[in-house]
Amino acid sequence: MHVIEPGRLPRMRDATVYAYRMPEETFELEDRFWISAVTVQALERRALGDLLALHADARIELRIASGLLGLWDAVVASTLDFSGIRLRNATLAS
């Protein structure tokens, strides 16, 4: 499941997001992220297209919810696996 704030929906609809294919040799798994200690050049860059359609096609539930920080407290207290890498952009709305 992915959750975004209402104000982010237009940005999600209008965004151009790219996927980069990178050479595997220098990347190592650290926590849940693949990291390279050296600079690499992408092998390929591809626009992903309609992000809402990609969610639907992949059967990823997308929720629109205000007050992500309150929801985040519940997620962290749960047994769910989670990522909150962009929470610094969350608003304080409830």
PyMOL Python script that loads the backbone (N, CA, C, O; Angstrom):
from pymol import cmd

cmd.read_pdbstr("""\
ATOM      1  N   MET A   1       0.831  -1.161   0.000  1.00  0.00           N
ATOM      2  CA  MET A   1       0.000   0.000   0.000  1.00  0.00           C
ATOM      3  C   MET A   1       0.887   1.240   0.000  1.00  0.00           C
ATOM      4  O   MET A   1       1.914   1.284   0.677  1.00  0.00           O
ATOM      5  N   HIS A   2       0.478   2.235  -0.762  1.00  0.00           N
ATOM      6  CA  HIS A   2       1.129   3.543  -0.752  1.00  0.00           C
ATOM      7  C   HIS A   2       0.104   4.564  -0.290  1.00  0.00           C
ATOM      8  O   HIS A   2      -1.074   4.466  -0.633  1.00  0.00           O
ATOM      9  N   VAL A   3       0.550   5.545   0.487  1.00  0.00           N
ATOM     10  CA  VAL A   3      -0.341   6.586   0.997  1.00  0.00           C
ATOM     11  C   VAL A   3       0.287   7.943   0.697  1.00  0.00           C
ATOM     12  O   VAL A   3       1.469   8.166   0.958  1.00  0.00           O
ATOM     13  N   ILE A   4      -0.529   8.851   0.140  1.00  0.00           N
ATOM     14  CA  ILE A   4      -0.066  10.214  -0.117  1.00  0.00           C
ATOM     15  C   ILE A   4      -1.093  11.193   0.427  1.00  0.00           C
ATOM     16  O   ILE A   4      -2.245  10.835   0.671  1.00  0.00           O
ATOM     17  N   GLU A   5      -0.662  12.426   0.612  1.00  0.00           N
ATOM     18  CA  GLU A   5      -1.564  13.481   1.050  1.00  0.00           C
ATOM     19  C   GLU A   5      -2.345  14.022  -0.144  1.00  0.00           C
ATOM     20  O   GLU A   5      -1.872  13.940  -1.277  1.00  0.00           O
ATOM     21  N   PRO A   6      -3.546  14.579   0.097  1.00  0.00           N
ATOM     22  CA  PRO A   6      -4.376  15.076  -1.005  1.00  0.00           C
ATOM     23  C   PRO A   6      -3.650  16.083  -1.910  1.00  0.00           C
ATOM     24  O   PRO A   6      -3.822  16.059  -3.129  1.00  0.00           O
ATOM     25  N   GLY A   7      -2.855  16.951  -1.320  1.00  0.00           N
ATOM     26  CA  GLY A   7      -2.139  17.961  -2.104  1.00  0.00           C
ATOM     27  C   GLY A   7      -1.093  17.391  -3.042  1.00  0.00           C
ATOM     28  O   GLY A   7      -0.645  18.079  -3.959  1.00  0.00           O
ATOM     29  N   ARG A   8      -0.698  16.146  -2.829  1.00  0.00           N
ATOM     30  CA  ARG A   8       0.326  15.506  -3.665  1.00  0.00           C
ATOM     31  C   ARG A   8      -0.261  14.810  -4.894  1.00  0.00           C
ATOM     32  O   ARG A   8       0.477  14.473  -5.820  1.00  0.00           O
ATOM     33  N   LEU A   9      -1.572  14.593  -4.912  1.00  0.00           N
ATOM     34  CA  LEU A   9      -2.178  13.870  -6.024  1.00  0.00           C
ATOM     35  C   LEU A   9      -1.968  14.560  -7.371  1.00  0.00           C
ATOM     36  O   LEU A   9      -1.597  13.881  -8.328  1.00  0.00           O
ATOM     37  N   PRO A  10      -2.185  15.881  -7.499  1.00  0.00           N
ATOM     38  CA  PRO A  10      -1.911  16.521  -8.791  1.00  0.00           C
ATOM     39  C   PRO A  10      -0.450  16.374  -9.221  1.00  0.00           C
ATOM     40  O   PRO A  10      -0.161  16.188 -10.403  1.00  0.00           O
ATOM     41  N   ARG A  11       0.452  16.455  -8.272  1.00  0.00           N
ATOM     42  CA  ARG A  11       1.871  16.296  -8.602  1.00  0.00           C
ATOM     43  C   ARG A  11       2.167  14.882  -9.081  1.00  0.00           C
ATOM     44  O   ARG A  11       2.973  14.677  -9.989  1.00  0.00           O
ATOM     45  N   MET A  12       1.509  13.913  -8.462  1.00  0.00           N
ATOM     46  CA  MET A  12       1.700  12.523  -8.881  1.00  0.00           C
ATOM     47  C   MET A  12       1.154  12.307 -10.289  1.00  0.00           C
ATOM     48  O   MET A  12       1.759  11.597 -11.093  1.00  0.00           O
ATOM     49  N   ARG A  13       0.014  12.919 -10.582  1.00  0.00           N
ATOM     50  CA  ARG A  13      -0.574  12.793 -11.918  1.00  0.00           C
ATOM     51  C   ARG A  13       0.300  13.428 -12.992  1.00  0.00           C
ATOM     52  O   ARG A  13       0.396  12.910 -14.105  1.00  0.00           O
ATOM     53  N   ASP A  14       0.943  14.560 -12.656  1.00  0.00           N
ATOM     54  CA  ASP A  14       1.688  15.345 -13.644  1.00  0.00           C
ATOM     55  C   ASP A  14       3.175  15.018 -13.712  1.00  0.00           C
ATOM     56  O   ASP A  14       3.857  15.450 -14.641  1.00  0.00           O
ATOM     57  N   ALA A  15       3.683  14.270 -12.756  1.00  0.00           N
ATOM     58  CA  ALA A  15       5.133  14.035 -12.663  1.00  0.00           C
ATOM     59  C   ALA A  15       5.638  13.134 -13.790  1.00  0.00           C
ATOM     60  O   ALA A  15       4.951  12.215 -14.235  1.00  0.00           O
ATOM     61  N   THR A  16       6.836  13.422 -14.226  1.00  0.00           N
ATOM     62  CA  THR A  16       7.561  12.497 -15.089  1.00  0.00           C
ATOM     63  C   THR A  16       8.638  11.855 -14.217  1.00  0.00           C
ATOM     64  O   THR A  16       9.572  12.518 -13.765  1.00  0.00           O
ATOM     65  N   VAL A  17       8.486  10.561 -13.994  1.00  0.00           N
ATOM     66  CA  VAL A  17       9.422   9.813 -13.152  1.00  0.00           C
ATOM     67  C   VAL A  17      10.187   8.847 -14.051  1.00  0.00           C
ATOM     68  O   VAL A  17       9.609   8.209 -14.930  1.00  0.00           O
ATOM     69  N   TYR A  18      11.481   8.751 -13.819  1.00  0.00           N
ATOM     70  CA  TYR A  18      12.337   7.899 -14.632  1.00  0.00           C
ATOM     71  C   TYR A  18      12.873   6.731 -13.821  1.00  0.00           C
ATOM     72  O   TYR A  18      13.151   6.863 -12.629  1.00  0.00           O
ATOM     73  N   ALA A  19      13.012   5.603 -14.467  1.00  0.00           N
ATOM     74  CA  ALA A  19      13.704   4.450 -13.898  1.00  0.00           C
ATOM     75  C   ALA A  19      15.072   4.376 -14.571  1.00  0.00           C
ATOM     76  O   ALA A  19      15.185   4.496 -15.791  1.00  0.00           O
ATOM     77  N   TYR A  20      16.083   4.182 -13.775  1.00  0.00           N
ATOM     78  CA  TYR A  20      17.444   4.078 -14.295  1.00  0.00           C
ATOM     79  C   TYR A  20      17.942   2.654 -14.100  1.00  0.00           C
ATOM     80  O   TYR A  20      17.828   2.097 -13.008  1.00  0.00           O
ATOM     81  N   ARG A  21      18.490   2.069 -15.147  1.00  0.00           N
ATOM     82  CA  ARG A  21      19.142   0.760 -15.031  1.00  0.00           C
ATOM     83  C   ARG A  21      20.627   1.030 -14.841  1.00  0.00           C
ATOM     84  O   ARG A  21      21.258   1.722 -15.640  1.00  0.00           O
ATOM     85  N   MET A  22      21.170   0.469 -13.768  1.00  0.00           N
ATOM     86  CA  MET A  22      22.556   0.736 -13.395  1.00  0.00           C
ATOM     87  C   MET A  22      23.399  -0.530 -13.523  1.00  0.00           C
ATOM     88  O   MET A  22      22.869  -1.638 -13.442  1.00  0.00           O
ATOM     89  N   PRO A  23      24.705  -0.373 -13.721  1.00  0.00           N
ATOM     90  CA  PRO A  23      25.580  -1.546 -13.725  1.00  0.00           C
ATOM     91  C   PRO A  23      25.617  -2.151 -12.320  1.00  0.00           C
ATOM     92  O   PRO A  23      25.712  -1.418 -11.336  1.00  0.00           O
ATOM     93  N   GLU A  24      25.545  -3.447 -12.222  1.00  0.00           N
ATOM     94  CA  GLU A  24      25.412  -4.116 -10.924  1.00  0.00           C
ATOM     95  C   GLU A  24      26.704  -4.238 -10.129  1.00  0.00           C
ATOM     96  O   GLU A  24      26.661  -4.371  -8.906  1.00  0.00           O
ATOM     97  N   GLU A  25      27.841  -4.195 -10.789  1.00  0.00           N
ATOM     98  CA  GLU A  25      29.111  -4.599 -10.178  1.00  0.00           C
ATOM     99  C   GLU A  25      29.452  -3.906  -8.862  1.00  0.00           C
ATOM    100  O   GLU A  25      29.972  -4.557  -7.956  1.00  0.00           O
ATOM    101  N   THR A  26      29.178  -2.609  -8.723  1.00  0.00           N
ATOM    102  CA  THR A  26      29.655  -1.887  -7.540  1.00  0.00           C
ATOM    103  C   THR A  26      28.576  -1.697  -6.467  1.00  0.00           C
ATOM    104  O   THR A  26      28.837  -1.074  -5.438  1.00  0.00           O
ATOM    105  N   PHE A  27      27.377  -2.222  -6.695  1.00  0.00           N
ATOM    106  CA  PHE A  27      26.290  -2.015  -5.741  1.00  0.00           C
ATOM    107  C   PHE A  27      26.246  -3.109  -4.685  1.00  0.00           C
ATOM    108  O   PHE A  27      26.449  -4.289  -4.974  1.00  0.00           O
ATOM    109  N   GLU A  28      25.971  -2.681  -3.439  1.00  0.00           N
ATOM    110  CA  GLU A  28      25.825  -3.602  -2.321  1.00  0.00           C
ATOM    111  C   GLU A  28      24.537  -3.265  -1.586  1.00  0.00           C
ATOM    112  O   GLU A  28      24.154  -2.099  -1.488  1.00  0.00           O
ATOM    113  N   LEU A  29      23.877  -4.288  -1.072  1.00  0.00           N
ATOM    114  CA  LEU A  29      22.640  -4.095  -0.330  1.00  0.00           C
ATOM    115  C   LEU A  29      22.950  -3.605   1.076  1.00  0.00           C
ATOM    116  O   LEU A  29      23.682  -4.254   1.822  1.00  0.00           O
ATOM    117  N   GLU A  30      22.391  -2.459   1.430  1.00  0.00           N
ATOM    118  CA  GLU A  30      22.548  -1.909   2.770  1.00  0.00           C
ATOM    119  C   GLU A  30      21.148  -1.619   3.290  1.00  0.00           C
ATOM    120  O   GLU A  30      20.455  -0.746   2.768  1.00  0.00           O
ATOM    121  N   ASP A  31      20.737  -2.343   4.310  1.00  0.00           N
ATOM    122  CA  ASP A  31      19.365  -2.305   4.805  1.00  0.00           C
ATOM    123  C   ASP A  31      18.467  -2.727   3.641  1.00  0.00           C
ATOM    124  O   ASP A  31      18.555  -3.872   3.199  1.00  0.00           O
ATOM    125  N   ARG A  32      17.613  -1.850   3.134  1.00  0.00           N
ATOM    126  CA  ARG A  32      16.756  -2.195   1.993  1.00  0.00           C
ATOM    127  C   ARG A  32      17.145  -1.434   0.733  1.00  0.00           C
ATOM    128  O   ARG A  32      16.375  -1.394  -0.227  1.00  0.00           O
ATOM    129  N   PHE A  33      18.315  -0.840   0.725  1.00  0.00           N
ATOM    130  CA  PHE A  33      18.724   0.012  -0.382  1.00  0.00           C
ATOM    131  C   PHE A  33      19.996  -0.533  -1.028  1.00  0.00           C
ATOM    132  O   PHE A  33      20.884  -1.039  -0.342  1.00  0.00           O
ATOM    133  N   TRP A  34      20.072  -0.424  -2.351  1.00  0.00           N
ATOM    134  CA  TRP A  34      21.283  -0.797  -3.080  1.00  0.00           C
ATOM    135  C   TRP A  34      22.127   0.460  -3.237  1.00  0.00           C
ATOM    136  O   TRP A  34      21.662   1.463  -3.780  1.00  0.00           O
ATOM    137  N   ILE A  35      23.366   0.405  -2.762  1.00  0.00           N
ATOM    138  CA  ILE A  35      24.237   1.574  -2.709  1.00  0.00           C
ATOM    139  C   ILE A  35      25.567   1.257  -3.374  1.00  0.00           C
ATOM    140  O   ILE A  35      26.122   0.172  -3.202  1.00  0.00           O
ATOM    141  N   SER A  36      26.071   2.233  -4.146  1.00  0.00           N
ATOM    142  CA  SER A  36      27.397   2.112  -4.745  1.00  0.00           C
ATOM    143  C   SER A  36      28.309   3.144  -4.085  1.00  0.00           C
ATOM    144  O   SER A  36      27.935   4.307  -3.932  1.00  0.00           O
ATOM    145  N   ALA A  37      29.480   2.718  -3.704  1.00  0.00           N
ATOM    146  CA  ALA A  37      30.441   3.623  -3.081  1.00  0.00           C
ATOM    147  C   ALA A  37      31.169   4.480  -4.119  1.00  0.00           C
ATOM    148  O   ALA A  37      31.875   5.425  -3.767  1.00  0.00           O
ATOM    149  N   VAL A  38      30.993   4.146  -5.387  1.00  0.00           N
ATOM    150  CA  VAL A  38      31.644   4.906  -6.462  1.00  0.00           C
ATOM    151  C   VAL A  38      30.587   5.439  -7.419  1.00  0.00           C
ATOM    152  O   VAL A  38      29.488   4.893  -7.514  1.00  0.00           O
ATOM    153  N   THR A  39      30.925   6.493  -8.116  1.00  0.00           N
ATOM    154  CA  THR A  39      30.030   7.075  -9.109  1.00  0.00           C
ATOM    155  C   THR A  39      29.896   6.122 -10.288  1.00  0.00           C
ATOM    156  O   THR A  39      30.882   5.557 -10.760  1.00  0.00           O
ATOM    157  N   VAL A  40      28.667   5.950 -10.758  1.00  0.00           N
ATOM    158  CA  VAL A  40      28.412   5.086 -11.911  1.00  0.00           C
ATOM    159  C   VAL A  40      27.589   5.846 -12.938  1.00  0.00           C
ATOM    160  O   VAL A  40      26.916   6.823 -12.608  1.00  0.00           O
ATOM    161  N   GLN A  41      27.645   5.404 -14.154  1.00  0.00           N
ATOM    162  CA  GLN A  41      26.831   5.964 -15.238  1.00  0.00           C
ATOM    163  C   GLN A  41      25.672   5.010 -15.502  1.00  0.00           C
ATOM    164  O   GLN A  41      25.864   3.797 -15.589  1.00  0.00           O
ATOM    165  N   ALA A  42      24.476   5.562 -15.629  1.00  0.00           N
ATOM    166  CA  ALA A  42      23.302   4.745 -15.920  1.00  0.00           C
ATOM    167  C   ALA A  42      23.455   4.078 -17.282  1.00  0.00           C
ATOM    168  O   ALA A  42      23.968   4.674 -18.229  1.00  0.00           O
ATOM    169  N   LEU A  43      23.001   2.836 -17.360  1.00  0.00           N
ATOM    170  CA  LEU A  43      23.004   2.114 -18.624  1.00  0.00           C
ATOM    171  C   LEU A  43      21.773   2.461 -19.465  1.00  0.00           C
ATOM    172  O   LEU A  43      21.794   2.374 -20.692  1.00  0.00           O
ATOM    173  N   GLU A  44      20.707   2.855 -18.775  1.00  0.00           N
ATOM    174  CA  GLU A  44      19.456   3.148 -19.461  1.00  0.00           C
ATOM    175  C   GLU A  44      18.611   4.059 -18.572  1.00  0.00           C
ATOM    176  O   GLU A  44      18.653   3.956 -17.347  1.00  0.00           O
ATOM    177  N   ARG A  45      17.842   4.954 -19.201  1.00  0.00           N
ATOM    178  CA  ARG A  45      16.864   5.782 -18.496  1.00  0.00           C
ATOM    179  C   ARG A  45      15.545   5.654 -19.237  1.00  0.00           C
ATOM    180  O   ARG A  45      15.480   5.832 -20.453  1.00  0.00           O
ATOM    181  N   ARG A  46      14.475   5.339 -18.475  1.00  0.00           N
ATOM    182  CA  ARG A  46      13.168   5.118 -19.104  1.00  0.00           C
ATOM    183  C   ARG A  46      12.088   5.832 -18.302  1.00  0.00           C
ATOM    184  O   ARG A  46      11.994   5.667 -17.086  1.00  0.00           O
ATOM    185  N   ALA A  47      11.263   6.639 -19.002  1.00  0.00           N
ATOM    186  CA  ALA A  47      10.128   7.293 -18.353  1.00  0.00           C
ATOM    187  C   ALA A  47       9.103   6.226 -17.979  1.00  0.00           C
ATOM    188  O   ALA A  47       8.804   5.339 -18.779  1.00  0.00           O
ATOM    189  N   LEU A  48       8.568   6.312 -16.766  1.00  0.00           N
ATOM    190  CA  LEU A  48       7.637   5.294 -16.288  1.00  0.00           C
ATOM    191  C   LEU A  48       6.212   5.508 -16.783  1.00  0.00           C
ATOM    192  O   LEU A  48       5.438   4.552 -16.843  1.00  0.00           O
ATOM    193  N   GLY A  49       5.847   6.728 -17.135  1.00  0.00           N
ATOM    194  CA  GLY A  49       4.492   6.982 -17.623  1.00  0.00           C
ATOM    195  C   GLY A  49       3.528   7.292 -16.502  1.00  0.00           C
ATOM    196  O   GLY A  49       3.923   7.848 -15.477  1.00  0.00           O
ATOM    197  N   ASP A  50       2.272   6.940 -16.682  1.00  0.00           N
ATOM    198  CA  ASP A  50       1.175   7.257 -15.775  1.00  0.00           C
ATOM    199  C   ASP A  50       1.329   6.497 -14.458  1.00  0.00           C
ATOM    200  O   ASP A  50       1.122   5.284 -14.415  1.00  0.00           O
ATOM    201  N   LEU A  51       1.689   7.201 -13.388  1.00  0.00           N
ATOM    202  CA  LEU A  51       1.950   6.555 -12.107  1.00  0.00           C
ATOM    203  C   LEU A  51       0.687   5.956 -11.489  1.00  0.00           C
ATOM    204  O   LEU A  51       0.758   4.911 -10.841  1.00  0.00           O
ATOM    205  N   LEU A  52      -0.463   6.597 -11.677  1.00  0.00           N
ATOM    206  CA  LEU A  52      -1.709   6.035 -11.145  1.00  0.00           C
ATOM    207  C   LEU A  52      -2.054   4.728 -11.856  1.00  0.00           C
ATOM    208  O   LEU A  52      -2.472   3.763 -11.217  1.00  0.00           O
ATOM    209  N   ALA A  53      -1.879   4.699 -13.168  1.00  0.00           N
ATOM    210  CA  ALA A  53      -2.147   3.470 -13.923  1.00  0.00           C
ATOM    211  C   ALA A  53      -1.163   2.372 -13.533  1.00  0.00           C
ATOM    212  O   ALA A  53      -1.545   1.205 -13.444  1.00  0.00           O
ATOM    213  N   LEU A  54       0.080   2.727 -13.302  1.00  0.00           N
ATOM    214  CA  LEU A  54       1.071   1.728 -12.885  1.00  0.00           C
ATOM    215  C   LEU A  54       0.704   1.119 -11.536  1.00  0.00           C
ATOM    216  O   LEU A  54       0.872  -0.084 -11.332  1.00  0.00           O
ATOM    217  N   HIS A  55       0.206   1.937 -10.619  1.00  0.00           N
ATOM    218  CA  HIS A  55      -0.265   1.403  -9.334  1.00  0.00           C
ATOM    219  C   HIS A  55      -1.398   0.415  -9.555  1.00  0.00           C
ATOM    220  O   HIS A  55      -1.394  -0.683  -9.000  1.00  0.00           O
ATOM    221  N   ALA A  56      -2.369   0.814 -10.369  1.00  0.00           N
ATOM    222  CA  ALA A  56      -3.523  -0.060 -10.627  1.00  0.00           C
ATOM    223  C   ALA A  56      -3.076  -1.354 -11.294  1.00  0.00           C
ATOM    224  O   ALA A  56      -3.501  -2.438 -10.893  1.00  0.00           O
ATOM    225  N   ASP A  57      -2.220  -1.249 -12.309  1.00  0.00           N
ATOM    226  CA  ASP A  57      -1.745  -2.439 -13.022  1.00  0.00           C
ATOM    227  C   ASP A  57      -0.992  -3.396 -12.099  1.00  0.00           C
ATOM    228  O   ASP A  57      -1.087  -4.615 -12.248  1.00  0.00           O
ATOM    229  N   ALA A  58      -0.250  -2.843 -11.151  1.00  0.00           N
ATOM    230  CA  ALA A  58       0.533  -3.665 -10.225  1.00  0.00           C
ATOM    231  C   ALA A  58      -0.279  -4.074  -8.994  1.00  0.00           C
ATOM    232  O   ALA A  58       0.227  -4.759  -8.105  1.00  0.00           O
ATOM    233  N   ARG A  59      -1.524  -3.652  -8.954  1.00  0.00           N
ATOM    234  CA  ARG A  59      -2.415  -3.946  -7.827  1.00  0.00           C
ATOM    235  C   ARG A  59      -1.857  -3.424  -6.501  1.00  0.00           C
ATOM    236  O   ARG A  59      -1.979  -4.064  -5.457  1.00  0.00           O
ATOM    237  N   ILE A  60      -1.241  -2.242  -6.577  1.00  0.00           N
ATOM    238  CA  ILE A  60      -0.767  -1.552  -5.380  1.00  0.00           C
ATOM    239  C   ILE A  60      -1.856  -0.580  -4.962  1.00  0.00           C
ATOM    240  O   ILE A  60      -2.232   0.311  -5.724  1.00  0.00           O
ATOM    241  N   GLU A  61      -2.353  -0.754  -3.765  1.00  0.00           N
ATOM    242  CA  GLU A  61      -3.391   0.134  -3.261  1.00  0.00           C
ATOM    243  C   GLU A  61      -2.779   1.502  -2.987  1.00  0.00           C
ATOM    244  O   GLU A  61      -1.756   1.614  -2.312  1.00  0.00           O
ATOM    245  N   LEU A  62      -3.421   2.544  -3.521  1.00  0.00           N
ATOM    246  CA  LEU A  62      -2.981   3.918  -3.292  1.00  0.00           C
ATOM    247  C   LEU A  62      -4.063   4.623  -2.494  1.00  0.00           C
ATOM    248  O   LEU A  62      -5.202   4.741  -2.945  1.00  0.00           O
ATOM    249  N   ARG A  63      -3.707   5.088  -1.317  1.00  0.00           N
ATOM    250  CA  ARG A  63      -4.660   5.807  -0.466  1.00  0.00           C
ATOM    251  C   ARG A  63      -4.282   7.277  -0.405  1.00  0.00           C
ATOM    252  O   ARG A  63      -3.108   7.645  -0.411  1.00  0.00           O
ATOM    253  N   ILE A  64      -5.312   8.097  -0.347  1.00  0.00           N
ATOM    254  CA  ILE A  64      -5.134   9.532  -0.179  1.00  0.00           C
ATOM    255  C   ILE A  64      -5.577   9.841   1.248  1.00  0.00           C
ATOM    256  O   ILE A  64      -6.738   9.628   1.595  1.00  0.00           O
ATOM    257  N   ALA A  65      -4.664  10.339   2.071  1.00  0.00           N
ATOM    258  CA  ALA A  65      -4.989  10.566   3.483  1.00  0.00           C
ATOM    259  C   ALA A  65      -4.271  11.801   4.000  1.00  0.00           C
ATOM    260  O   ALA A  65      -3.093  12.017   3.717  1.00  0.00           O
ATOM    261  N   SER A  66      -4.994  12.601   4.757  1.00  0.00           N
ATOM    262  CA  SER A  66      -4.341  13.733   5.421  1.00  0.00           C
ATOM    263  C   SER A  66      -3.695  13.217   6.707  1.00  0.00           C
ATOM    264  O   SER A  66      -4.021  12.132   7.188  1.00  0.00           O
ATOM    265  N   GLY A  67      -2.797  13.994   7.240  1.00  0.00           N
ATOM    266  CA  GLY A  67      -2.171  13.625   8.499  1.00  0.00           C
ATOM    267  C   GLY A  67      -1.291  12.393   8.430  1.00  0.00           C
ATOM    268  O   GLY A  67      -1.440  11.478   9.239  1.00  0.00           O
ATOM    269  N   LEU A  68      -0.383  12.360   7.479  1.00  0.00           N
ATOM    270  CA  LEU A  68       0.494  11.195   7.343  1.00  0.00           C
ATOM    271  C   LEU A  68       1.346  10.942   8.579  1.00  0.00           C
ATOM    272  O   LEU A  68       1.683   9.797   8.880  1.00  0.00           O
ATOM    273  N   LEU A  69       1.689  11.992   9.288  1.00  0.00           N
ATOM    274  CA  LEU A  69       2.574  11.793  10.441  1.00  0.00           C
ATOM    275  C   LEU A  69       1.883  10.992  11.537  1.00  0.00           C
ATOM    276  O   LEU A  69       2.531  10.179  12.196  1.00  0.00           O
ATOM    277  N   GLY A  70       0.587  11.199  11.751  1.00  0.00           N
ATOM    278  CA  GLY A  70      -0.158  10.388  12.712  1.00  0.00           C
ATOM    279  C   GLY A  70      -0.263   8.947  12.250  1.00  0.00           C
ATOM    280  O   GLY A  70      -0.120   8.024  13.052  1.00  0.00           O
ATOM    281  N   LEU A  71      -0.513   8.746  10.962  1.00  0.00           N
ATOM    282  CA  LEU A  71      -0.552   7.403  10.389  1.00  0.00           C
ATOM    283  C   LEU A  71       0.818   6.738  10.528  1.00  0.00           C
ATOM    284  O   LEU A  71       0.910   5.544  10.811  1.00  0.00           O
ATOM    285  N   TRP A  72       1.852   7.498  10.332  1.00  0.00           N
ATOM    286  CA  TRP A  72       3.211   6.973  10.427  1.00  0.00           C
ATOM    287  C   TRP A  72       3.498   6.404  11.811  1.00  0.00           C
ATOM    288  O   TRP A  72       4.129   5.354  11.935  1.00  0.00           O
ATOM    289  N   ASP A  73       3.040   7.088  12.840  1.00  0.00           N
ATOM    290  CA  ASP A  73       3.234   6.582  14.206  1.00  0.00           C
ATOM    291  C   ASP A  73       2.617   5.191  14.364  1.00  0.00           C
ATOM    292  O   ASP A  73       3.206   4.314  14.996  1.00  0.00           O
ATOM    293  N   ALA A  74       1.425   4.994  13.782  1.00  0.00           N
ATOM    294  CA  ALA A  74       0.758   3.682  13.859  1.00  0.00           C
ATOM    295  C   ALA A  74       1.520   2.630  13.065  1.00  0.00           C
ATOM    296  O   ALA A  74       1.621   1.483  13.501  1.00  0.00           O
ATOM    297  N   VAL A  75       2.054   2.999  11.914  1.00  0.00           N
ATOM    298  CA  VAL A  75       2.803   2.052  11.082  1.00  0.00           C
ATOM    299  C   VAL A  75       4.073   1.601  11.806  1.00  0.00           C
ATOM    300  O   VAL A  75       4.375   0.408  11.856  1.00  0.00           O
ATOM    301  N   VAL A  76       4.805   2.550  12.361  1.00  0.00           N
ATOM    302  CA  VAL A  76       6.052   2.227  13.067  1.00  0.00           C
ATOM    303  C   VAL A  76       5.774   1.326  14.268  1.00  0.00           C
ATOM    304  O   VAL A  76       6.586   0.457  14.587  1.00  0.00           O
ATOM    305  N   ALA A  77       4.648   1.521  14.931  1.00  0.00           N
ATOM    306  CA  ALA A  77       4.299   0.707  16.099  1.00  0.00           C
ATOM    307  C   ALA A  77       3.773  -0.673  15.712  1.00  0.00           C
ATOM    308  O   ALA A  77       3.587  -1.528  16.578  1.00  0.00           O
ATOM    309  N   SER A  78       3.533  -0.897  14.426  1.00  0.00           N
ATOM    310  CA  SER A  78       2.981  -2.171  13.965  1.00  0.00           C
ATOM    311  C   SER A  78       4.094  -3.157  13.609  1.00  0.00           C
ATOM    312  O   SER A  78       5.278  -2.887  13.810  1.00  0.00           O
ATOM    313  N   THR A  79       3.684  -4.293  13.080  1.00  0.00           N
ATOM    314  CA  THR A  79       4.648  -5.296  12.612  1.00  0.00           C
ATOM    315  C   THR A  79       4.864  -5.211  11.104  1.00  0.00           C
ATOM    316  O   THR A  79       5.517  -6.080  10.527  1.00  0.00           O
ATOM    317  N   LEU A  80       4.322  -4.172  10.454  1.00  0.00           N
ATOM    318  CA  LEU A  80       4.452  -4.019   9.006  1.00  0.00           C
ATOM    319  C   LEU A  80       5.867  -3.632   8.613  1.00  0.00           C
ATOM    320  O   LEU A  80       6.559  -2.938   9.358  1.00  0.00           O
ATOM    321  N   ASP A  81       6.292  -4.079   7.448  1.00  0.00           N
ATOM    322  CA  ASP A  81       7.533  -3.591   6.862  1.00  0.00           C
ATOM    323  C   ASP A  81       7.183  -2.254   6.212  1.00  0.00           C
ATOM    324  O   ASP A  81       6.124  -2.135   5.596  1.00  0.00           O
ATOM    325  N   PHE A  82       8.040  -1.257   6.334  1.00  0.00           N
ATOM    326  CA  PHE A  82       7.661   0.070   5.872  1.00  0.00           C
ATOM    327  C   PHE A  82       8.855   0.860   5.384  1.00  0.00           C
ATOM    328  O   PHE A  82      10.007   0.532   5.670  1.00  0.00           O
ATOM    329  N   SER A  83       8.550   1.909   4.641  1.00  0.00           N
ATOM    330  CA  SER A  83       9.538   2.895   4.240  1.00  0.00           C
ATOM    331  C   SER A  83       8.882   4.256   4.312  1.00  0.00           C
ATOM    332  O   SER A  83       7.764   4.429   3.829  1.00  0.00           O
ATOM    333  N   GLY A  84       9.540   5.201   4.893  1.00  0.00           N
ATOM    334  CA  GLY A  84       9.028   6.562   4.996  1.00  0.00           C
ATOM    335  C   GLY A  84      10.037   7.559   4.480  1.00  0.00           C
ATOM    336  O   GLY A  84      10.219   8.630   5.060  1.00  0.00           O
ATOM    337  N   ILE A  85      10.692   7.209   3.392  1.00  0.00           N
ATOM    338  CA  ILE A  85      11.819   7.986   2.897  1.00  0.00           C
ATOM    339  C   ILE A  85      11.451   9.427   2.542  1.00  0.00           C
ATOM    340  O   ILE A  85      12.313  10.303   2.609  1.00  0.00           O
ATOM    341  N   ARG A  86      10.202   9.697   2.167  1.00  0.00           N
ATOM    342  CA  ARG A  86       9.808  11.052   1.779  1.00  0.00           C
ATOM    343  C   ARG A  86       8.959  11.757   2.834  1.00  0.00           C
ATOM    344  O   ARG A  86       8.332  12.769   2.522  1.00  0.00           O
ATOM    345  N   LEU A  87       8.915  11.267   4.051  1.00  0.00           N
ATOM    346  CA  LEU A  87       8.083  11.864   5.088  1.00  0.00           C
ATOM    347  C   LEU A  87       8.506  13.274   5.464  1.00  0.00           C
ATOM    348  O   LEU A  87       7.717  14.012   6.053  1.00  0.00           O
ATOM    349  N   ARG A  88       9.701  13.655   5.146  1.00  0.00           N
ATOM    350  CA  ARG A  88      10.120  15.035   5.465  1.00  0.00           C
ATOM    351  C   ARG A  88       9.252  16.054   4.730  1.00  0.00           C
ATOM    352  O   ARG A  88       9.215  17.225   5.107  1.00  0.00           O
ATOM    353  N   ASN A  89       8.545  15.609   3.670  1.00  0.00           N
ATOM    354  CA  ASN A  89       7.657  16.493   2.920  1.00  0.00           C
ATOM    355  C   ASN A  89       6.234  16.482   3.444  1.00  0.00           C
ATOM    356  O   ASN A  89       5.393  17.213   2.920  1.00  0.00           O
ATOM    357  N   ALA A  90       5.931  15.687   4.453  1.00  0.00           N
ATOM    358  CA  ALA A  90       4.559  15.592   4.972  1.00  0.00           C
ATOM    359  C   ALA A  90       4.152  16.885   5.664  1.00  0.00           C
ATOM    360  O   ALA A  90       4.976  17.580   6.258  1.00  0.00           O
ATOM    361  N   THR A  91       2.864  17.191   5.573  1.00  0.00           N
ATOM    362  CA  THR A  91       2.338  18.357   6.277  1.00  0.00           C
ATOM    363  C   THR A  91       1.886  17.947   7.670  1.00  0.00           C
ATOM    364  O   THR A  91       1.811  16.759   7.984  1.00  0.00           O
ATOM    365  N   LEU A  92       1.592  18.921   8.489  1.00  0.00           N
ATOM    366  CA  LEU A  92       1.164  18.643   9.859  1.00  0.00           C
ATOM    367  C   LEU A  92      -0.355  18.563   9.963  1.00  0.00           C
ATOM    368  O   LEU A  92      -0.885  18.482  11.071  1.00  0.00           O
ATOM    369  N   ALA A  93      -1.075  18.584   8.827  1.00  0.00           N
ATOM    370  CA  ALA A  93      -2.543  18.539   8.849  1.00  0.00           C
ATOM    371  C   ALA A  93      -3.016  17.240   9.476  1.00  0.00           C
ATOM    372  O   ALA A  93      -2.332  16.219   9.413  1.00  0.00           O
ATOM    373  N   SER A  94      -4.176  17.290  10.074  1.00  0.00           N
ATOM    374  CA  SER A  94      -4.737  16.069  10.671  1.00  0.00           C
ATOM    375  C   SER A  94      -6.029  15.699   9.993  1.00  0.00           C
ATOM    376  O   SER A  94      -6.652  14.701  10.355  1.00  0.00           O
TER     377      SER A  94
END
""", "prot")
cmd.dss("prot")
cmd.show_as("cartoon", "prot")
cmd.util.cbc("prot")
cmd.orient("prot")
